[in-house]
Amino acid sequence: MADHTHNYFRDRTHVYEADVVLRDADVYHVEGYIEFRHAKWNAEAFLDPQPFEPEQLKMPDVQINVLDEDGLSPYSLQRYMDLPLCTDSDADGRWVSVDVLPFDASLVPPPDNHNLVWLPYDCRLQRFTYSNFTKCLLRKYPLVHWFGDSNTRRALKKVSTLGKWCAAEPDSLVCTCNDNTEPFTNYNANQRISPFDLDPEAGGAVATGAQSENKSRIVAFKWDGLTTRNNPPWAEYFTSDFEERLGRPKLALFGMTNWDTAFESRAFFAGEVAQLADIVDAKYPGADVVLRTGQYYCCTSDMDKFWKRRYSRLRNSFFDQTLIDHFKTKFAGSRNVLVWNVAQLSERRPYKLREDDLLKCAANHVRSEIIEIENQVLMNALCNNAID
């Protein structure tokens, strides 16, 4: 048997291989970077956040030309409208300029602030109105329990205003980064538990009594992930009279990992995820589950001396995968578990655009245009099997 112990020596040069799939017809140039050394991407309990100082590798001057001369590639934009509608919120894709689309751009979700649209490779996204989404919820998920942090709050502001939030002033501070103190009336966005009813024409309004038969209801739960920073602890949401107070939904959506990555160890998070999965099994029998990944973290490290948030691109992904793997394993074959991969959407953007947008927002919130596209991905996944 070959001796592989030399692979563990830190003073040796190691070569790692990875495959890259180039699906789109284009001209590609190769660049390489070392993001972290000595596993410093994973700043656990005894390691403070590390500076992000990627080292550019010397690479051969290689140009790769991918052609689709006969137009028969399954990834050709000419064939995009022939793809089946997306019923998954985790489909891989790419950002494409509206200027090169060979079809009407209004047939797909709206573009970001750089006029790029998100197009999955293996399925087709259609553009949903929030009115149609509300009708879909009423038909398929009349009651939804939706857990999350400030990223969820921003998504629900879009939902509860039927897309009007930030439509008029997308470049304002509220829409590009921080809406913490914004007055908002469609639901009580900063309360720990905030039920609101959705009407296809009027939008959201704070719930004041029993749910109407012609309105869907979303119960928004505010939490700081599964961290010890929740006061009271997050598990106390699920008291013995939980169903009596807040109903039994057909859909439960959980957004987390940003706070968890920032302040907890992976071992602690894994234990809390296991506890949450057991609670979901007991409190949400038969309900569909959506897991929202953490927001993508890009291009820097959080060196704030007060917060000491242990973010890194790889660490965020590591925590996301811990959550996804546990739920997929526990509920395999017994219920529908969707992954709402918002991190992927931002990570696939051109590097310069990620850097320009995210470095300007200490809260790591994405712009309202990206929130709209994230919501469109979710609406397609939930409703493409339920629309007329």
C-alpha positions in Angstrom: 0.0 0.0 0.0 1.3 3.4 -0.9 2.5 5.7 1.9 0.4 8.8 1.9 1.6 10.3 5.2 3.5 13.0 3.3 0.2 14.5 2.4 -0.2 15.7 5.9 3.0 17.6 6.1 2.4 21.4 6.2 5.8 22.3 4.9 5.2 20.4 1.6 3.6 21.6 -1.6 0.2 20.0 -2.2 -1.6 19.9 -5.5 -5.4 19.7 -5.6 -7.5 19.0 -8.6 -11.0 20.3 -9.4 -13.3 20.1 -12.3 -14.8 23.2 -13.9 -17.8 22.9 -16.2 -18.1 25.6 -18.8 -21.7 25.4 -20.1 -22.2 28.7 -21.9 -20.7 29.7 -25.2 -18.1 32.4 -24.3 -14.4 33.2 -24.0 -12.9 32.2 -20.7 -9.6 33.2 -19.0 -8.1 31.3 -16.1 -7.3 32.9 -12.8 -6.4 31.3 -9.5 -6.3 32.5 -5.9 -5.4 31.0 -2.5 -8.0 32.5 -0.2 -6.8 31.1 3.2 -4.0 29.0 4.6 -3.9 26.7 7.6 -7.7 26.4 7.7 -8.1 30.0 8.9 -11.3 30.2 6.9 -12.9 28.5 9.9 -12.5 30.9 12.8 -13.8 28.8 15.7 -13.9 29.6 19.4 -10.2 30.3 19.9 -9.5 32.1 16.6 -10.5 35.6 16.0 -11.8 36.6 12.5 -8.9 36.5 10.1 -8.0 39.2 7.5 -9.1 38.3 4.0 -5.9 38.5 1.9 -6.2 36.2 -1.1 -2.9 35.4 -2.9 -3.1 35.5 -6.7 -1.5 32.4 -8.3 0.8 32.6 -11.3 -1.3 31.0 -14.1 -0.6 30.2 -17.7 -2.1 32.7 -20.2 -4.8 30.3 -21.3 -7.9 31.3 -23.3 -10.7 28.9 -23.7 -13.3 29.3 -26.4 -16.6 27.5 -25.9 -18.7 27.5 -29.1 -22.3 26.5 -29.9 -22.1 26.7 -33.6 -25.2 24.6 -34.4 -27.3 25.9 -31.5 -28.0 22.4 -30.1 -26.4 22.9 -26.7 -28.9 22.2 -23.9 -27.6 25.4 -22.3 -28.1 27.6 -25.3 -30.1 30.8 -24.6 -32.0 30.0 -27.8 -33.5 27.0 -26.1 -34.1 28.5 -22.6 -37.8 29.0 -23.1 -38.2 25.3 -24.0 -37.0 24.2 -20.5 -39.5 23.0 -17.9 -40.5 25.4 -15.2 -38.4 25.4 -12.1 -39.9 23.5 -9.1 -36.7 23.7 -7.1 -35.2 26.7 -5.3 -31.6 25.3 -5.5 -31.1 25.1 -9.2 -27.6 26.2 -10.5 -27.5 28.9 -13.0 -25.8 32.1 -14.4 -26.3 35.8 -14.7 -26.9 37.0 -18.2 -27.2 40.5 -19.6 -30.7 41.5 -20.7 -29.1 42.9 -23.9 -28.2 39.4 -25.2 -31.5 37.6 -24.4 -33.1 36.1 -27.6 -36.5 36.4 -26.0 -38.7 39.0 -24.2 -37.0 39.8 -20.9 -40.5 40.2 -19.3 -40.9 36.4 -19.5 -38.2 35.9 -16.8 -37.7 37.5 -13.4 -36.6 41.1 -13.4 -32.9 42.1 -13.6 -30.5 43.2 -10.9 -29.1 46.7 -10.6 -26.6 45.9 -13.4 -29.3 44.7 -15.9 -28.4 41.0 -15.4 -31.0 38.3 -15.1 -30.7 35.0 -13.3 -31.2 32.0 -15.5 -30.9 28.4 -14.2 -29.3 25.9 -16.5 -31.8 23.0 -16.3 -35.2 24.7 -15.7 -37.0 28.0 -16.5 -38.0 30.7 -14.1 -41.1 32.7 -15.0 -41.9 36.1 -13.6 -44.4 36.0 -10.8 -46.5 38.9 -9.6 -47.0 39.0 -5.9 -50.7 39.0 -6.4 -50.4 35.6 -8.2 -48.1 34.4 -5.4 -50.6 35.3 -2.8 -53.3 33.4 -4.7 -51.0 30.4 -4.9 -50.4 30.5 -1.1 -54.1 30.7 -0.5 -54.6 27.6 -2.6 -51.6 25.6 -1.5 -50.2 27.1 1.7 -53.0 29.2 3.3 -50.9 29.4 6.6 -47.1 29.7 6.6 -44.7 29.9 9.5 -41.6 31.9 8.4 -38.6 32.1 10.7 -35.6 34.3 10.1 -33.4 37.3 10.8 -33.2 40.8 9.1 -32.7 39.2 5.7 -36.0 37.5 6.1 -37.5 40.8 7.2 -36.4 42.4 4.0 -37.8 39.5 1.9 -41.2 39.8 3.7 -41.3 43.6 3.1 -41.4 42.8 -0.6 -44.0 40.1 -0.1 -46.3 42.1 2.2 -46.2 45.2 -0.1 -46.8 43.0 -3.2 -43.4 44.1 -4.5 -43.8 47.8 -4.0 -41.2 48.1 -1.2 -38.1 49.8 -2.6 -39.5 49.9 -6.1 -39.4 53.7 -6.3 -36.1 54.4 -4.6 -33.8 51.4 -5.0 -30.6 53.4 -4.4 -31.6 54.6 -1.0 -29.8 53.4 2.1 -32.9 51.4 3.2 -33.0 49.6 -0.1 -29.3 49.0 -0.6 -28.4 48.1 3.0 -30.0 49.0 6.3 -33.8 49.1 7.0 -33.5 48.5 10.7 -35.3 51.7 11.8 -37.6 52.1 8.8 -41.2 52.7 9.7 -43.3 49.9 8.3 -47.0 49.3 8.6 -47.9 46.2 6.5 -46.7 44.0 9.4 -44.9 44.5 12.7 -41.5 43.8 11.2 -39.4 44.0 14.4 -41.7 42.0 16.7 -40.6 38.5 17.7 -43.9 37.0 16.5 -45.9 39.0 13.9 -48.8 37.4 12.0 -50.1 39.2 9.0 -52.8 38.5 6.4 -52.2 38.7 2.6 -54.8 39.9 0.1 -54.0 39.5 -3.6 -55.0 43.1 -4.2 -54.3 45.0 -1.0 -51.2 43.2 0.2 -50.3 42.6 3.8 -52.0 43.8 6.9 -51.4 43.0 10.6 -53.6 40.1 11.6 -56.3 41.1 14.2 -58.4 38.0 14.6 -59.3 34.7 13.1 -58.0 34.0 9.6 -60.3 34.8 6.7 -61.0 32.1 4.1 -60.1 34.4 1.3 -56.7 35.5 2.7 -53.5 33.7 3.3 -51.7 34.3 6.6 -47.9 34.4 7.3 -46.7 34.2 10.9 -43.2 35.9 10.9 -40.9 34.8 13.7 -37.8 36.9 14.4 -34.7 35.2 15.6 -30.9 35.4 15.6 -30.5 32.0 14.1 -30.1 29.2 16.6 -27.6 31.2 18.7 -27.4 31.8 22.4 -28.1 35.5 21.6 -31.8 34.8 21.3 -33.6 36.2 24.4 -35.7 34.3 25.3 -34.1 31.1 23.8 -35.3 30.2 20.3 -36.8 26.9 21.4 -39.3 28.7 23.6 -41.3 29.7 20.5 -42.5 26.1 20.5 -44.4 25.9 23.8 -47.1 23.3 24.6 -49.9 25.6 23.3 -47.9 26.5 20.1 -50.4 25.1 17.6 -53.4 26.5 19.5 -52.0 30.0 19.4 -50.5 30.1 15.9 -52.1 27.3 14.0 -50.8 24.3 12.1 -49.3 25.4 8.7 -48.7 23.4 5.6 -45.4 25.2 5.1 -42.6 26.1 7.6 -39.7 28.2 6.3 -36.5 28.5 8.3 -33.8 31.1 7.6 -30.5 30.9 9.5 -26.7 30.4 9.6 -25.6 34.0 9.3 -25.8 34.6 13.0 -24.7 31.1 13.8 -21.6 31.3 11.6 -20.8 34.7 13.2 -21.0 33.7 16.9 -21.2 30.0 17.5 -19.0 26.9 16.9 -19.9 24.3 14.3 -20.4 21.7 17.0 -22.8 23.9 18.9 -24.7 24.7 15.7 -25.0 21.0 14.8 -26.5 20.3 18.1 -29.1 23.1 17.8 -29.9 22.0 14.2 -30.7 18.5 15.5 -32.9 19.9 18.2 -34.8 22.1 15.6 -35.3 19.1 13.3 -36.8 17.1 16.2 -39.1 20.1 17.0 -40.1 20.3 13.3 -40.9 16.6 13.3 -43.2 17.0 16.4 -44.7 20.5 15.8 -45.1 20.4 12.0 -46.4 17.0 11.1 -46.6 16.6 7.3 -45.7 20.2 6.5 -43.4 21.1 3.7 -40.1 22.6 4.9 -38.0 25.3 3.2 -34.4 25.9 4.4 -33.1 29.4 3.5 -29.3 29.5 3.3 -27.4 32.3 5.0 -26.7 35.4 3.0 -23.5 35.1 0.9 -20.5 36.8 2.5 -17.9 38.2 0.1 -14.6 39.7 -0.5 -13.5 40.6 3.0 -13.5 39.5 6.6 -15.4 41.2 9.4 -12.6 42.8 11.6 -14.9 44.7 13.8 -13.4 44.5 17.3 -16.8 44.6 19.1 -18.8 42.1 17.1 -16.0 39.7 16.1 -18.3 38.0 13.6 -16.5 34.9 12.3 -17.7 35.2 8.7 -15.9 33.8 5.7 -17.3 32.5 2.4 -16.2 28.9 3.2 -17.4 29.0 6.8 -20.8 30.3 5.8 -21.1 27.5 3.2 -19.9 24.9 5.8 -22.7 25.9 8.2 -25.3 25.9 5.4 -24.3 22.4 4.4 -24.5 21.2 8.1 -28.1 22.4 8.2 -29.1 21.0 4.8 -27.5 17.5 5.4 -29.2 17.0 8.7 -32.7 17.9 7.5 -32.3 16.0 4.2 -31.2 12.9 6.1 -33.8 13.1 8.9 -36.8 13.7 6.6 -35.6 11.6 3.5 -38.7 10.2 1.9 -41.1 11.4 4.6 -41.7 15.0 3.6 -40.7 17.7 1.1 -37.6 19.7 2.1 -36.6 22.5 -0.3 -33.3 24.4 -0.1 -33.8 28.1 -0.9 -30.2 28.8 -2.0 -30.0 32.6 -1.8 -26.2 32.3 -1.2 -25.7 30.8 -4.6 -27.4 33.7 -6.4 -24.9 36.2 -5.0 -21.9 33.9 -5.3 -22.5 33.5 -9.0 -22.5 37.2 -9.7 -19.4 38.7 -11.3 -16.8 39.2 -8.6 -16.5 43.0 -9.1 -20.3 43.4 -8.6 -20.2 41.3 -5.5 -17.4 43.4 -4.1 -19.0 46.7 -5.1 -22.3 45.9 -3.5 -21.5 43.9 -0.4 -18.5 45.8 0.8 -20.7 48.8 1.2 -23.0 47.2 3.6 -21.7 46.2 7.1 -25.0 44.3 7.8 -24.2 42.1 4.8 -27.7 42.7 3.4 -28.2 42.5 -0.4 -29.9 45.2 -2.4 -33.6 45.2 -2.9 -33.2 44.1 -6.6 -31.4 40.9 -5.4 -34.1 40.3 -2.8 -36.7 40.5 -5.6 -34.8 37.8 -7.6 -34.4 35.6 -4.4 -38.1 35.9 -3.9 -38.8 35.0 -7.5 -36.8 31.8 -7.1 -38.9 30.8 -4.1 -42.2 31.7 -5.7 -41.4 29.6 -8.7 -40.4 26.6 -6.5 -43.5 26.8 -4.4 -46.1 27.6 -7.0 -45.1 26.2 -10.4 -47.0 23.0 -9.5 -50.0 25.0 -8.2 -50.9 27.6 -10.8 -53.6 27.3 -13.3 
